[in-house]
Amino acid sequence: MDHNLDLLIHSCLAHSQEFARIDLKNLEDFAVRGRYPHDLLQPEATETREFLQIAESVKTLVLESISR
């Protein structure tokens, strides 16, 4: 499984240009490093909500794209 979110978004662009509006910020660091306890990643609540909103936006676009 590839953890490179920028690469995955780029691949999604082949299906829909809507993915170009997604700003991943540093979501990849949050998503990957948060899985490994030795990294001690403790994001702030506001950052967590922001990343959740980004993930939900991506999910919505994916579901819309596959339902067409």
C-alpha positions, 0 to 999 in steps of 0.5 A: 500500500502506498502512503504517498497521498500526493501521488494518490491524489495525482492518480485520482486527477486522471478520473476527475479534476475535482481532486485538484481542489484538495489541499492535503497540507501535511496530512500524510505526516499526520496519517502515517506517523500517527500509526507508529507510537515511537513518533509521539505525534500529538496533534492539536484538536484544531489540527485534527478537525482540519485533517478530518475535514480534508479526509472527508472531502477526499472520501466524498469526491471518491464516492462521487467519482465511482458513482458516475 
